Amino acid sequence: MLTTLRNMFKVPDLRNKILFTVAMIAIYRFGSHVPVPGLDLDQLAILRTQAESGGALGFLQLFSGGALTNFSVFALGIMPYITASIIMQILTVVIPRLEQWQEQGAVGQRKMTQWTRYLTVAIAVLQSTSFTFLFANGGGGFISGDLALLTEFTIPRVLLIVITMTAGTALIMWMGETITQRGIGNGMSLIIFASVISRFPAQGAQIRAESGDVTLTFVVIILALVLSAIVFVEQGQRRIPVQFAKRVVGRRMYGGQNTYIPLKVNQSGVIPVIFASSVLYLPLLASQVLPNSGWGDAVRRWVNDNLLAPDNIFYIIIFGLLIVGFAYFYTAITFDPAKQADSLRKQGGFIPGIRPGIQTEQYFARVLSRITLPGALFIAVVALVPDIVLGQVTSGSQSQFAFGGISLLIAAGVALETVKQIDSQLMMRNYEGFLK
C-alpha cells in the first residue's frame, strides 16, 4: 500500500491530477462554510441546531455536506445539476432532437451538456428563491418555531442572496466538470463524495455521545460488513467470450484472437441511488412552500413522516422502486445491445454459438436483463436495510442519514471508480496499482 502511494506521486502527470482534484475539493469545502451576505448569525446557529435533530433538514443537508444549514454560497450543492441531468435524460427519450444530439458523438454531447447547464441555472434560481423566502419568513415546516435569517427582507437583499447562491451552484458545476477534465475521477461524483463523508466525524461523535462507545463500535462493525459487500458486488462482472475471425489484408493475417466483453453486475454504479434520492428531494421541497395550516400542514406532516422515515413502508417501497427503475433506465442508456452487436459484427467478432446480428443483440439484452435485476436489488437493499438497522441500534437517532446505506453506497462506489482510474494510470507506466 505504501509503495503504491509513493508510486502515485512519482508520475508527474498523475501527481498533478491528484493535487488538482484535492485542491478543488478543498475549495468546495471552504465555500460550504462561507455564508451568503446579509444573514443573522444568531438565527443561523439556531438553524444548525435544528438540523442536528434530523428531519427534513437532516435529509436535505446530506448531499450539501452541511452547506445548507450554513446557508453558504454553496448551499444548494450539486442537486440542481443532478435534477437537470435527470430531466435531460428523460427528455431524450421523448424529444427526437435530443436523441439525435445523443447519437452525434462529441458534438451532440457538447450540446446536451450546454442545455443541462442552462437548466441547472434555472433550477438553482428557483430553489435559491424558495429557500430565501422560506427561511426569511419563519422557516416553513423545516424547523419548530419562527426563524428569520435575513437581517433585512428587502428586494435588493433577496436578489443579492439569490444571485450569490445561483452563482455558487454554477461554480460547483464548473468545478465538477474541470475535475473530470483535468483531475482524476468523475468531478460531480467526487463533490457528492466529499459532501457525504464530511458528515461522518460529527455523526460518529453524536452516536458516541447519545449511545456510548459500545454502540459506536457495533455501528462501525456494521459499516465494515456493508462496505465489504458493496466492494464485492461492485467488482463482480459477467464476462462474455468473443472471438474474432481471421482475415487477410495484403500479405498479413489479422484477427483470430479471443477476448471477452465485461458486463458489471451493477452496471449503473451509484447513479440510481443519487437519482432516486434527488427525486425524493423534490416532494420534500415542494411540501415546505405549502400553507402552514390546514391541508398544507397535513401534506407536509405526511411527507416528513413517510418519506423521511427509513423504517416506514412508504419510504421503503417508493425509494426501492425508484432505485430499481433508475438502475434499468441508466443501464439501458449506457449499454445499447443493438449498437454493441452491430459494432462487434463490423469488427469481425462473434460470440461462440451465437449468430452475429439480431441473435447477438438478443443475447446481449437477455444477459444484461438477468444481471441488472440482482444488481439493482442489491443496491436497493443496501440503501434501505442499514438505515433501519442503525435506526434501531442508535435508538432512533438521525445519525443514520450520514451512516446510512445511501452514504455508504456513494462513498464506496465513487472511491472504487477513482481508485480504478488511478490504477489504470499506474499500470500504463508499469507500476503496480491498488487493485492487485
Secondary structure as GFF3:
##gff-version 3
##sequence-region A 1 436
A	DSSP	alpha_helix	2	8	.	.	.	ID=ss1
A	DSSP	alpha_helix	12	31	.	.	.	ID=ss2
A	DSSP	alpha_helix	41	52	.	.	.	ID=ss3
A	DSSP	alpha_helix	55	60	.	.	.	ID=ss4
A	DSSP	alpha_helix	79	94	.	.	.	ID=ss5
A	DSSP	alpha_helix	96	102	.	.	.	ID=ss6
A	DSSP	alpha_helix	106	136	.	.	.	ID=ss7
A	DSSP	alpha_helix	155	182	.	.	.	ID=ss8
A	DSSP	alpha_helix	187	197	.	.	.	ID=ss9
A	DSSP	alpha_helix	200	211	.	.	.	ID=ss10
A	DSSP	alpha_helix	213	235	.	.	.	ID=ss11
A	DSSP	beta_strand	237	244	.	.	.	ID=ss12
A	DSSP	beta_strand	247	249	.	.	.	ID=ss13
A	DSSP	beta_strand	252	254	.	.	.	ID=ss14
A	DSSP	beta_strand	258	264	.	.	.	ID=ss15
A	DSSP	alpha_helix	271	287	.	.	.	ID=ss16
A	DSSP	alpha_helix	295	306	.	.	.	ID=ss17
A	DSSP	alpha_helix	313	334	.	.	.	ID=ss18
A	DSSP	alpha_helix	337	346	.	.	.	ID=ss19
A	DSSP	beta_strand	349	350	.	.	.	ID=ss20
A	DSSP	alpha_helix	358	393	.	.	.	ID=ss21
A	DSSP	alpha_helix	400	403	.	.	.	ID=ss22
A	DSSP	alpha_helix	405	428	.	.	.	ID=ss23
###
